[in-house]
Amino acid sequence: MATKIQLRRDTAADWTSTNPTLAAGEIGFESDTNKFKIGDGATAWTSLNYAPEGYITATSTDTLQNKTIDTANNTITISEADISDLGSYITASSSDTLTNKTFDANGTGNSISNIETADIAAATLVTAAEGIGSNNNDTTLPTSAAVKAYADSVPGTITALNNQAENRLTTIGATTTELDGEANLTFDGSTLAITGGLTTTTSLGNDAITLDDNVIKSSRSNDNLILQTNSGTAIELNPDGDSFYDATMFGDFFGATSNARGLTFNRLRSIDGGDTVRHYEVIFNMENTLTGSGTASNFRPRLMTCASTTDLAGFSYTRDSFSRGPTALTFNTTVLNSSATASTINNVRGFDAQVGAYASTSGNSQGNITVDRATAANATIIVGDDGGGGGGVFTITNGYSYRAAHYFVSGDVLSNYYAFYYSGADNDALSGTNEYAFYDNANALSRFGAVILANQASDPSTVTDSAHIYAKDDAASSEVYVRDEAGNVTKISPHNEAGEWEYYSVNKNTGKKVRVNMERMIRKLEEFTGETFIESE
């Protein structure tokens, strides 16, 4: 019995329409084209190649069209003999002239070399003879000779670089055609170093401070501006550039200028006594404007606080001299005379303390002001461990809220000395209730030496819970009187104009005046009794 083998078959159109996937080794035959395909079990019909013409073999002579060769895994060697139209291509041995071709010299691995002046078209190259100035366009290239010739023809052209060295910055030289490397001006990429002066017309600064015009300020928010020197040196403020350490008058009172070790301000000034301009050298000014009422304990707008604090640290300083020891603030006004001609000045002051309510412009005196207490100078002695809890007992043997002294050298003259002097009103008379030259609010014990009582024009007025001791004239002679709260007046310097001892008193309630010649009365008593009561020394 004969065996019949039939292949799977269909027309090309049906195969394409159905697009089956043939099993590995399975043959699919196109009945109308006599072509067949062999399946691989994975590729659909339309993606399979026909066999055998769909494959290239070692003996194939087929012409490949629209095929891609993976040269990463395959090597194709083609010799010039294999190229039928070799004349149409450029080879390593070609001497052809390329026309209308573009070279991508920037492409990876591409470069053009050995191009000489002769290889460039004459219309493209500008020579020195032609000049750059007459070829102002974007289609030509100048030669180096043309560039040099043009640069040399331009005024101010740099012709030399002098004193060059690493990091030096350059400046225009005196000839204006040369650059000079500046040894005193260098920049290493991070630090600009200048040896000498620096002048700027706008701001100068870093991330911490700025110097703008005549203003120095900190740049960072909430930063303090700190002036700091090396150890052992001072900060000088010299408006005219005159160093404090060159001052010659300071040392007459305070000693050598080298004693100043912190902050100094110095002004060496020549002033005409007829000068109409006021000279205020150092001014600290604080102007406050209240924006609300209150009683807060920290309302303390103080312009300047001077503190000198010393930790004895277990040691002692026992020199007994008033001018020694820690001092918070010292004021001194000294008058000298460097001429042999005698000089006079009517008034000098070491310290002024002024306080009150005062305005000289209408804008600052629009409403009423009441000040309950105005204290021009306050002196308080403080002693005590106020909440510190350290256990130590602080002792001040003698406390002087105010001390006055004088110092003069024998042979010189201090005509009148007043430890305390009340001059009265500088302007209009006092319009208030009381005027006291000295007032003891604590009724403390007072100690005086001899007291001079100046004459009063009349008996003083009554002050509640007070009496008066005063002087007034009696028959052209100043006498001492007392006046009690009731207004009764009694003379306690018992002498009349004849020098006799007398008793004088006025009773305000009765209006009765009593004047008794005590000396004459005692004489009569001596005559009557025969005894002696007046003993003369």
VENQUIRA-V511158 format. One record per residue. N is the residue number from 0. PSI is psi in radians with two decimals (* if undefined). NEAR is the number of other C-alpha atoms within 12 Angstrom. Layout:
((N,PSI,NEAR) (N,PSI,NEAR))
//
This chain:
((0,2.24,3) (1,2.52,4) (2,2.32,5) (3,2.19,6) (4,2.12,7) (5,2.35,10) (6,2.72,16) (7,2.27,21) (8,2.75,23) (9,2.98,24) (10,2.81,20) (11,-0.66,23) (12,-0.73,17) (13,-0.71,18) (14,-0.80,28) (15,-0.68,19) (16,-0.77,13) (17,-0.68,15) (18,1.03,20) (19,2.93,27) (20,1.97,24) (21,2.56,27) (22,2.78,19) (23,2.15,16) (24,-0.14,18) (25,2.39,22) (26,2.34,28) (27,2.14,37) (28,2.31,28) (29,2.01,24) (30,-0.36,18) (31,-0.13,14) (32,-0.17,16) (33,0.40,16) (34,2.71,23) (35,2.82,31) (36,2.61,38) (37,2.15,32) (38,2.78,27) (39,0.18,20) (40,-0.02,16) (41,-0.49,17) (42,2.30,20) (43,2.87,23) (44,-0.85,31) (45,-0.29,24) (46,-0.11,19) (47,2.58,30) (48,2.65,21) (49,2.70,23) (50,2.44,20) (51,-0.15,16) (52,-0.16,17) (53,-0.03,18) (54,2.62,18) (55,2.29,16) (56,3.07,11) (57,-0.44,7) (58,0.05,7) (59,2.57,12) (60,0.38,10) (61,2.68,13) (62,2.18,11) (63,2.30,13) (64,2.35,7) (65,0.68,6) (66,2.59,8) (67,2.26,9) (68,2.19,12) (69,1.64,9) (70,-0.12,9) (71,-0.49,8) (72,-0.18,7) (73,2.60,9) (74,2.25,9) (75,2.13,11) (76,2.08,10) (77,2.19,10) (78,2.84,10) (79,-0.53,16) (80,-0.42,10) (81,-0.15,10) (82,2.04,13) (83,-0.60,11) (84,0.96,10) (85,-0.49,15) (86,-0.27,14) (87,-0.03,12) (88,2.77,16) (89,2.25,14) (90,3.11,13) (91,-0.47,8) (92,0.13,10) (93,2.59,12) (94,0.43,10) (95,2.71,12) (96,2.20,9) (97,2.30,12) (98,2.34,7) (99,0.69,6) (100,2.59,7) (101,2.24,10) (102,2.24,12) (103,1.52,11) (104,-0.37,11) (105,-0.10,10) (106,2.72,10) (107,2.16,7) (108,-0.05,8) (109,2.54,10) (110,2.71,12) (111,2.23,13) (112,2.93,8) (113,0.63,9) (114,2.13,10) (115,2.90,11) (116,-0.67,17) (117,-0.37,11) (118,-0.16,12) (119,2.37,17) (120,2.49,14) (121,-0.61,16) (122,-0.33,16) (123,-0.46,19) (124,2.29,28) (125,2.14,30) (126,3.01,26) (127,-0.63,23) (128,-0.58,19) (129,-0.60,23) (130,2.37,25) (131,-0.64,28) (132,-0.54,19) (133,0.07,15) (134,1.04,22) (135,1.49,13) (136,3.09,13) (137,0.33,11) (138,0.03,13) (139,2.78,21) (140,2.32,25) (141,2.63,30) (142,2.89,23) (143,-0.63,18) (144,-0.65,19) (145,-0.69,24) (146,-0.80,23) (147,-0.75,20) (148,-0.68,21) (149,-0.77,24) (150,-0.72,20) (151,-0.44,19) (152,-0.23,18) (153,2.26,15) (154,2.48,12) (155,0.18,17) (156,2.34,20) (157,2.21,23) (158,-0.20,20) (159,2.70,21) (160,2.03,22) (161,2.72,22) (162,0.54,19) (163,2.44,19) (164,2.83,18) (165,2.33,15) (166,-0.06,20) (167,2.40,25) (168,2.68,25) (169,2.67,24) (170,2.84,24) (171,2.28,20) (172,3.10,20) (173,-0.47,13) (174,-0.15,17) (175,0.01,16) (176,0.14,21) (177,2.57,20) (178,2.39,23) (179,2.21,25) (180,2.22,23) (181,2.05,25) (182,-0.42,21) (183,0.14,21) (184,1.79,24) (185,2.73,22) (186,2.10,20) (187,0.25,14) (188,-0.37,11) (189,-0.51,8) (190,2.19,11) (191,2.03,15) (192,2.22,19) (193,2.16,17) (194,1.94,12) (195,-2.87,10) (196,2.74,9) (197,2.16,12) (198,2.22,12) (199,2.61,12) (200,-0.17,10) (201,-2.72,12) (202,2.70,16) (203,2.31,21) (204,3.04,18) (205,-2.76,14) (206,-0.02,13) (207,-0.72,18) (208,2.79,21) (209,2.53,19) (210,1.86,20) (211,2.00,18) (212,-2.06,14) (213,0.48,12) (214,2.23,14) (215,2.22,19) (216,2.76,24) (217,2.57,21) (218,-0.65,19) (219,2.57,14) (220,2.35,11) (221,0.34,9) (222,2.43,12) (223,2.65,13) (224,2.03,15) (225,2.25,12) (226,2.08,17) (227,2.44,13) (228,3.04,13) (229,2.78,10) (230,2.34,9) (231,-0.03,13) (232,2.89,17) (233,2.86,22) (234,2.18,22) (235,2.36,24) (236,1.95,20) (237,1.64,21) (238,-0.62,16) (239,0.13,14) (240,0.17,16) (241,2.00,18) (242,2.42,21) (243,-0.58,30) (244,-0.05,29) (245,0.01,18) (246,2.48,24) (247,-0.33,21) (248,-0.43,22) (249,-0.74,26) (250,-0.29,17) (251,-0.43,16) (252,-0.74,17) (253,-0.07,20) (254,-2.92,14) (255,2.53,17) (256,-0.38,24) (257,-0.22,21) (258,-0.36,17) (259,2.08,22) (260,0.08,19) (261,-1.70,20) (262,2.26,21) (263,2.52,24) (264,2.31,26) (265,2.38,26) (266,2.07,26) (267,1.84,20) (268,2.50,15) (269,2.16,8) (270,2.31,12) (271,2.34,10) (272,-0.32,13) (273,0.16,7) (274,2.32,9) (275,0.02,8) (276,2.34,9) (277,2.54,10) (278,1.74,14) (279,1.93,9) (280,-0.87,15) (281,2.14,13) (282,2.16,10) (283,2.12,11) (284,2.28,10) (285,2.13,10) (286,2.06,9) (287,2.48,12) (288,2.05,9) (289,2.41,9) (290,0.08,6) (291,2.77,9) (292,2.72,8) (293,-3.12,9) (294,0.47,8) (295,2.44,8) (296,-0.34,7) (297,0.25,8) (298,1.57,12) (299,1.18,11) (300,1.60,14) (301,2.20,13) (302,-0.79,12) (303,2.30,13) (304,2.11,11) (305,2.14,11) (306,2.28,11) (307,1.84,12) (308,2.31,11) (309,2.14,14) (310,1.92,10) (311,-0.42,11) (312,0.61,7) (313,-0.06,8) (314,3.01,8) (315,2.60,10) (316,2.04,14) (317,0.29,10) (318,2.26,9) (319,1.46,8) (320,2.23,9) (321,-0.57,15) (322,0.01,13) (323,2.95,12) (324,2.98,16) (325,2.43,16) (326,2.31,14) (327,-0.66,13) (328,2.27,14) (329,2.22,16) (330,2.37,13) (331,2.22,15) (332,2.05,17) (333,2.41,18) (334,2.26,18) (335,3.02,18) (336,1.85,13) (337,0.04,10) (338,2.68,7) (339,-0.17,7) (340,2.31,8) (341,2.47,9) (342,2.75,12) (343,2.40,11) (344,2.33,12) (345,-0.47,8) (346,2.29,9) (347,2.59,13) (348,2.43,13) (349,-0.47,13) (350,2.37,14) (351,2.35,12) (352,2.04,12) (353,2.41,12) (354,2.67,13) (355,-2.86,15) (356,2.00,18) (357,2.44,17) (358,2.51,13) (359,0.07,9) (360,2.55,8) (361,-0.51,9) (362,-0.39,9) (363,0.19,13) (364,0.81,12) (365,-0.53,11) (366,2.98,10) (367,2.61,10) (368,2.35,12) (369,2.14,10) (370,2.06,11) (371,-0.70,8) (372,2.22,11) (373,2.01,14) (374,1.96,13) (375,-0.61,13) (376,2.27,15) (377,2.32,13) (378,2.09,12) (379,2.25,10) (380,2.21,14) (381,2.28,14) (382,2.35,14) (383,2.58,15) (384,1.61,13) (385,1.38,12) (386,0.03,8) (387,-0.62,10) (388,0.42,9) (389,-0.33,10) (390,-0.22,10) (391,2.66,13) (392,2.12,12) (393,2.34,13) (394,2.23,12) (395,2.04,11) (396,-0.82,8) (397,2.17,11) (398,2.21,13) (399,1.87,13) (400,-0.52,12) (401,2.28,14) (402,2.28,12) (403,2.41,13) (404,2.86,12) (405,2.71,14) (406,2.14,12) (407,2.73,11) (408,2.43,8) (409,2.33,7) (410,-0.48,6) (411,3.00,8) (412,2.24,11) (413,1.69,12) (414,-0.89,8) (415,2.35,9) (416,2.23,13) (417,1.93,12) (418,-0.57,11) (419,2.27,13) (420,2.13,11) (421,2.02,12) (422,-0.10,12) (423,-2.86,13) (424,2.38,12) (425,-0.28,8) (426,-2.02,8) (427,2.81,8) (428,2.67,12) (429,2.29,12) (430,0.07,9) (431,-2.90,8) (432,-0.84,9) (433,2.65,13) (434,1.96,15) (435,2.30,14) (436,-0.57,12) (437,2.36,12) (438,2.13,11) (439,1.74,10) (440,-0.28,9) (441,0.04,7) (442,0.71,9) (443,2.80,8) (444,2.33,8) (445,2.52,11) (446,2.28,7) (447,2.78,7) (448,-2.56,6) (449,2.40,6) (450,2.25,11) (451,2.15,13) (452,2.04,16) (453,2.57,17) (454,2.41,20) (455,2.63,19) (456,-0.49,13) (457,3.12,16) (458,2.47,26) (459,2.86,24) (460,2.83,22) (461,2.36,19) (462,2.26,16) (463,2.35,11) (464,0.56,12) (465,2.72,16) (466,2.90,21) (467,2.50,27) (468,2.22,28) (469,3.05,29) (470,2.52,29) (471,2.85,27) (472,2.43,23) (473,1.88,25) (474,0.84,12) (475,0.25,12) (476,2.27,18) (477,2.21,25) (478,2.81,30) (479,2.33,31) (480,2.78,34) (481,2.56,27) (482,2.16,30) (483,3.07,26) (484,-0.50,20) (485,-0.18,22) (486,0.06,26) (487,2.31,28) (488,2.29,35) (489,2.31,33) (490,2.26,33) (491,0.07,24) (492,1.53,26) (493,1.23,26) (494,2.46,27) (495,-3.03,27) (496,-0.34,17) (497,0.01,15) (498,0.18,17) (499,2.62,19) (500,2.23,23) (501,2.84,25) (502,2.27,26) (503,2.31,27) (504,2.60,26) (505,2.20,24) (506,1.98,19) (507,-0.61,19) (508,-0.74,12) (509,-0.28,12) (510,0.12,12) (511,2.33,14) (512,2.36,17) (513,2.17,19) (514,1.95,23) (515,2.22,21) (516,1.64,21) (517,-0.63,22) (518,-0.78,23) (519,-0.64,21) (520,-0.70,19) (521,-0.63,22) (522,-0.75,20) (523,-0.65,17) (524,-0.65,16) (525,-0.70,16) (526,-0.65,14) (527,-0.70,12) (528,-0.40,11) (529,0.06,11) (530,2.82,13) (531,2.13,14) (532,-0.42,18) (533,2.04,17) (534,2.12,10) (535,2.41,5) (536,*,3))
//
